[in-house]
Structures are given as structure tokens and as C-alpha cells.
Amino acid sequence: MGIIVAIIIFGLIVTVHEFGHFICAKLSGIRVLEFSIGMGPKLIQRTKGETKYSIRALPVGGFCAMEGEDATIDDEKGFRNAKLWKRMIVLAAGAAMNFILGIILLTALVCMMDEVPTTSISGFSGVKNDDDSVTYYAQSYECGLRHGDRFIEIDGTRIFSTLDVNYIFSTTQREFHDVKVIRDGEKLEFTNVVFKNNAEGGGTIDFGLKYVEKNPLTVTKGAGDLFMSMGHIVGMSLKQMLSGKMSKDEVSGPVGVVSAISETTSESESFADAIFNILYMASLITINVGIFNLLPVPGLDGGRLLFCFIELVRRKPVKPEHEGYVHLAGMILLFALMIFATYNDIVRLITGG
């Protein structure tokens, strides 16, 4: 069951991305030759008007094939014959649809919460004495943090939501932290802050965060904050991968994504927990897909947008055949990366790693 849910989610994310290209191309007067969900052999194909609609065997991708993408043709409805701003909108529309889907899913996720979490401190580890005074065990309190402080940055990392706070404390090995907060409208900075509960058996988190009641405003803000956090975390992960800080064994592909969703679904304690976890995973993946596709890498939407910007500066397009060679090289490299990532996924499935 988990595998089926994972495949449906992955297919939905890809379909939404390609639909963004498709609908903007149609609205821009560009001829769409085929709109496909999936890759590989065709399972179903129907033709309506000038466009073929197909479902293919492998749910690991999809495409929106437009007339004249890689060549200049006489057809006025060819992609390259459209105005530059229309082409740029069509290229960016896939990622935009992924982001819109992410916001919708995160809004649903926040609606499932009892209350909406914030990044403001609601209290510190401590004990109330007989005289109503409080003895704090929180070292962060001793370092200067106070009730109501709103985190905006920890160790140079921007804090948008509780997801950022959890990510930092789950990945860092640092004992002393540089912290920026907002207190009574004023920005304050603290250095060498230690987050540790000195009580017996205390952990590394010595503060609590404030939760607010759900209403349209707090739900919208909560979803927006989570969206920014996920985008931020995806960006940091890509930076680690490109800088070589991420191990090659950590690189994952479609098989790994499906496996992760399936495992998350199977391990959920209740149906509500399963839905919550699915929404979380699907949100992260669709935002990841959107950001990845905007990278200025040949073969991706971002690579094609880069050539559009070059055309904007040069006031004339790069020759289609030259641009085509660059995108072909990029696609070969991306295909090789996908094979490598899939190999990693299969090895992890076999070894249980």
C-alpha cells in the first residue's frame, strides 16, 4: 500500500510540474505536440486537437513537448517564435506550479495541527519554588535569552519556522552558538550561547516554543514559514552536494524517494499520522523538484532560462543547434546522475542501509 501511495504522490508532483509548462504554453499560443505523464513505453494515448496526451509505463518523470523547442521553424506557433517573455514564463511555470502545490499541501498540514507553532520562546527549563520564584536549569537563559524572544538567526542560518530550529539542533555539533532574536521590536545578538538543560537527565534543548490558535491568518503564516524553511533546507542540501560536503552515498533518486514515502506511510501509528507524514514528505519533495529545476544547469528549465537571459542581454538568441548541444550534454550528465542515484537507492534497499 505504501508503495502505491508513494508512486501516486511522485506522479502527482511530476504531473503538476509539466501541467505548468503545458497550460502556459497553450495560453501563449505555443503548439504542444505531446503532454506525457511518466516515461518509457506508452500505455495509453489520446489525441485532442493538435496535442497528444499519453500515460507511460515508468512513473519517474514526464514531459511537455512543444513545437520548435530546439530548432527555428516557420510555424508561427513554434516555441522559439514566441516572444521572449512568453518563453520565460512557460519555462518557469513548472517550478511555479510545484511551489503552489507545496503551499497548498503545507496549508493542509498546518490545518491538521492542534495549534500553530512559532519561533518565539515560551519558557525555559526550570522549577518553581515555594516563594513563586523560578530556578532555571536552562543555560540559554543564563546566556541572556528571555521569554518572548523570537529567533531570527542561529549560527548564521535564517530561522523561518520550528523546522529550521529542529534542523539546526539535529545537524550541528557545536556547543556554543551565535543567536539573533527580536525582543520588543528590537534586534538583539548573543554570542557563545549554550542550549543545555542542567537538570539531572536534561537534554540539549532547554527552551520551549510558543504555539498560537488556528485562524486563517496564523494558518497562512504558518504554511508560508514552513515553505520558506523547506526551500532553505533544500538550498543548503544542494550547496552541500555541489561543494562535496555531502557523501556520494547520500545521493538519492526516484527509487529512494518512493521508498522513503512508503516507509513513512507504513510506520505511521494512525491514519491521521499517515496523512500528516505524507503531506510533509510530499511538500518537501515538490519544493525540492521546483528548486532543482530552476538551477542554471543545461537540460533543466533553469538552463533554458539562462539562455533566455543571454538572449535578453545580447538582443539576439543563441543559435538553436549550439544551445541544443549544450542541453544534450546536460541531459546526458543528469541521466548519469540519475543512474548513479538509483544504484545508491537499490544498494540501500538490499543492504538495509
GIFENLIN-V665084 format. One record per residue. N is the residue number from 1. PSI is psi in whole degrees, -180 to 180 (NA if undefined). Layout:
N | PSI
N | PSI
This chain:
1 | -42
2 | -39
3 | -42
4 | -45
5 | -43
6 | -44
7 | -40
8 | -44
9 | -47
10 | -42
11 | -39
12 | -45
13 | -44
14 | -42
15 | -44
16 | -42
17 | -52
18 | -31
19 | -33
20 | -47
21 | -45
22 | -53
23 | -36
24 | -34
25 | -45
26 | -45
27 | -24
28 | 0
29 | 19
30 | 135
31 | 124
32 | 118
33 | -43
34 | 139
35 | 114
36 | 138
37 | 120
38 | 172
39 | 169
40 | -155
41 | 144
42 | 134
43 | -43
44 | 140
45 | 133
46 | 147
47 | 129
48 | 118
49 | -129
50 | 5
51 | 137
52 | 136
53 | 126
54 | 153
55 | 128
56 | 169
57 | -34
58 | 114
59 | 51
60 | 17
61 | -152
62 | 172
63 | 160
64 | 100
65 | 120
66 | 149
67 | 130
68 | 34
69 | -38
70 | 17
71 | 149
72 | 123
73 | 168
74 | -20
75 | 120
76 | -17
77 | 8
78 | 150
79 | -47
80 | -13
81 | -8
82 | 157
83 | 150
84 | -44
85 | -32
86 | -42
87 | -40
88 | -39
89 | -44
90 | -44
91 | -37
92 | -14
93 | -32
94 | -50
95 | -39
96 | -41
97 | -36
98 | -42
99 | -40
100 | -44
101 | -40
102 | -44
103 | -42
104 | -47
105 | -41
106 | -33
107 | -43
108 | -39
109 | -46
110 | -35
111 | -25
112 | -14
113 | 152
114 | -41
115 | 165
116 | 123
117 | 150
118 | -178
119 | 20
120 | 139
121 | 131
122 | -15
123 | 169
124 | 159
125 | 129
126 | -177
127 | 140
128 | 130
129 | 171
130 | -31
131 | 18
132 | 1
133 | 166
134 | 131
135 | 115
136 | 137
137 | -3
138 | 119
139 | -29
140 | -30
141 | -42
142 | -26
143 | -4
144 | -11
145 | 151
146 | 166
147 | 136
148 | -13
149 | 135
150 | 119
151 | 133
152 | -18
153 | 136
154 | 122
155 | 40
156 | -1
157 | 125
158 | 136
159 | 116
160 | -36
161 | 179
162 | -23
163 | -40
164 | -42
165 | -48
166 | -40
167 | -43
168 | -48
169 | -16
170 | -14
171 | -20
172 | 150
173 | 4
174 | 146
175 | -37
176 | 136
177 | 148
178 | 126
179 | 138
180 | 132
181 | 164
182 | 124
183 | 117
184 | 41
185 | -1
186 | 138
187 | 124
188 | 147
189 | 137
190 | 138
191 | 157
192 | 40
193 | 133
194 | 126
195 | 97
196 | 136
197 | 115
198 | -7
199 | 157
200 | 127
201 | 9
202 | 155
203 | -163
204 | -10
205 | 119
206 | 19
207 | 163
208 | 160
209 | 150
210 | 141
211 | 145
212 | 159
213 | 151
214 | 134
215 | 170
216 | -37
217 | -48
218 | -34
219 | -45
220 | -44
221 | -41
222 | -43
223 | -41
224 | -41
225 | -42
226 | -38
227 | -46
228 | -40
229 | -46
230 | -42
231 | -39
232 | -45
233 | -41
234 | -43
235 | -42
236 | -37
237 | -42
238 | -39
239 | -42
240 | -39
241 | -45
242 | -29
243 | -5
244 | 4
245 | -20
246 | 130
247 | 144
248 | -25
249 | -16
250 | -11
251 | 129
252 | 154
253 | -162
254 | -40
255 | -41
256 | -39
257 | -48
258 | -42
259 | -42
260 | -43
261 | -44
262 | -44
263 | -42
264 | -42
265 | -43
266 | -33
267 | -6
268 | 139
269 | -24
270 | 170
271 | -41
272 | -42
273 | -40
274 | -45
275 | -44
276 | -47
277 | -37
278 | -44
279 | -41
280 | -50
281 | -44
282 | -38
283 | -48
284 | -41
285 | -45
286 | -36
287 | -39
288 | -47
289 | -43
290 | -47
291 | -45
292 | -41
293 | -18
294 | -3
295 | 140
296 | 59
297 | 130
298 | 137
299 | -23
300 | 167
301 | -39
302 | -35
303 | -40
304 | -36
305 | -34
306 | -42
307 | -31
308 | -41
309 | -37
310 | -42
311 | -38
312 | -39
313 | -44
314 | -19
315 | 16
316 | 148
317 | 156
318 | 146
319 | 133
320 | -40
321 | -37
322 | -45
323 | -38
324 | -41
325 | -41
326 | -46
327 | -35
328 | -44
329 | -41
330 | -41
331 | -37
332 | -43
333 | -42
334 | -38
335 | -41
336 | -40
337 | -40
338 | -40
339 | -43
340 | -44
341 | -40
342 | -39
343 | -45
344 | -43
345 | -45
346 | -41
347 | -42
348 | -38
349 | -40
350 | -43
351 | -14
352 | 15
353 | NA
